[in-house]
Structure formats: structure tokens, C-alpha cells
């Protein structure tokens, strides 16, 4: 499961650059003054998607650092360094912290104890998961609004005389 970190990092960056590229190509092709409501909603949706992708990659970088720290087997490696959050002493008592898990939705580093219990560390900043969700939902909302506006007949719709 930790091996998903490797393809997700460049994949998230590619997605962010693709969204930003869509924005610039759309506005460059249409022009800022000629862009209608649908184009602006689509551009805004792409920018929101890019922000969500960049924040997700930022969280993945935090997880990569924690995994590298946890996998380092040297002195001072027991219990795992990423698992040393406030109050970790009570979790480290018998049977102790034995393993970890990386969760991708929402992003989190979970330390597992020998008795089957687990707890989430503060490896990923608290603002990150709600921000990713907010930008993703805002982008989806803008894309949905663009679709609705593009289907509704507007000032460009003309009728033939006599009908």
C-alpha cells in the first residue's frame, strides 16, 4: 500500500499542470474579453482542480517523509519516530507500537499497536484534508454549473420567424 506513494506524486503534479494548461489554453484560444460564462466556469473548475491536486501532493510529500522516517532502522527507531505525537507514551506501553499504515483518502499516517488498536498521527497538517475536499467539491460544482449553463438556451438561441 505504501508503494502507491510513488506513482501518486508525479500523477498529482501532472494533473495540476494539465488543469492549469487547460485554463491558459482555453483563455488564450477564446480571449479574455470574448469568454462567456461557460468558459469562465470551466476555467474556474480547472483552477480548483489544480489547487486540489497540488494540496494532495503536498500531503503526499508529508507522508513520504513519515514513511522514510519510519523505515529508517537505526538507533532511536523504536517506537517509530512518526508515531511520537503528544501522548505517544501511553500507546508505546506494553504491547507497544508495532506497525503503521498509510491512508490515502483522507491522507493520514496511522500507527498500530500490538493489541490491535491504532491512532492517527499529526504527520499530515490538519488543514490539508478539508482543503483538498473543499477545492475538489468547488471544482466539481463549477464544472456542473458550466454544464447546466451550456445546455440552457441563452441569448444566442434564436427562433425562426413564425414559429
N, C-alpha and C positions, 0 to 999 in steps of 0.2 A: 504494500500500500504506500510505503514511503517512496517507491520508485515513480509514482505519479508526479512527484515534485519536479523531476527533470523535464518532462515534456510540457508541463503546465506553465513553467516560467517563460520559455520562448513563445509558446502558444498565446499566452496572455498579452505579451508585448506585440506580437504580430497582429492580434485582434485590435489592440489600441491604435496601432499605426494604420490599420485598414479603416477603422472608423474615422480617424482624423483625415486620412486621404480621401475618403468619401465626401467629407464636408468640404474640403478645398476644391475637389474636382467638381462637385455639384455647383457650388457658388461661382467657381471660375467659368464653368460652361454656361450657366444661366446669367450670371451677373448679379451683383448685389441689389441693384435697383429694379431689376426685372423679376426677381424671385418672388413668387407668390406665397400664400400661407402654407400650402402643402410643402413646398421646398424648404421653408424655414422650419417647419415642424420636423421634417425628415433630418435636416441638419442638426437640429437640437437633439433629436433622438440619438443620432450618431455620436454627438459630443457626450451625451450622458452615458452611452455605452462605452466610450473610450475612458471616461472617468471611472466607471465601474471596473473596467479591465485593469487600469493602472493601479487602483487601490487593491484589487485582488492580488496582483503581482507583488505589491508592497507587503501584503500579509504573507504571501508565499515566501518572500525573502526572509521574513522573521522566522517562519517555520524551518527553512533551510538552515539558518543559523542555529536554531534549537536542536535540530536533528544532528548537525555536525558536532555540536557540543555534547549531545547525549552519546554519540557513537565513539567519542574520544575516550579510549580506555587508558587512563594514566592515574597518577596519584590524584586524590581528591575527586574521583569519579563516582563514588558511592556515597550517598544516593546521587542519581543523575542530576547534574547541575541545573538543567531547565526546570526540574521538579522542586527546586528550592525556592518556593514562594513563601510569603508570610504564612506561618502556621504549618510548615512542612515537617517540623519536628514530630508532631503527633502522628503524621502519616508514616514517618520513617521508623517508628517503633515497630516491634515485632508484629507481623511478619515483614514489614518494610516495603519499600518501593521496589518493584521487580521489573517493570517494563513501561513502555509508553506507546501511545497510538497517535497518529496524525489524522485529524478530521478535516475534510475539505469543504463541506457545506454544513454549518458555518465553519470558517477556519479556526482550528484550535489544536493545541497540544495537550493531550490527556495523559496524565501519569496514572499507572495502575499499581495497586498494592497487592501483596501476596494473598490477602483474604478475599480478593475479587472485587474490592471497591476501587473507585477511581475518582480523580478530581482534575479540573481544568486549571492550567497554569495561566499566568499573565503574559505569556510569550507574545501573543498577538494583541496589539493595543485594543482597548475597549471600544474605541470609536470606529474601528475598521469594518466589522461585520455589518453594523447598521448602516454605515455609509455605502458599502457595496450594494446592499439591498435597496437603499433609497435611490441611488443612481440608476440601478437596473430597473426598478419599477417606474421611475420617472421617464427613463428612455423608452420603456415599453408603452407607457401612457402616451408619450408624444408620437410614437410610431402608430399606435392605434388611432389617435386623433387625426393624424395625417391621412390615414386610410379612410376614415369616415368623411373627412372634408373632401377628399378626392372623388368620392362616389356621389356626393350630393351635387345636384345641378346648381351652379352658381351664376354669376353674371356672364360667363362665357357661353352658357347654354342659350341657344336661340331656337325659336319656333318658326316654322314656316307659316306664312300668312294664310289665314283661312282655316286653320285647324284649332 
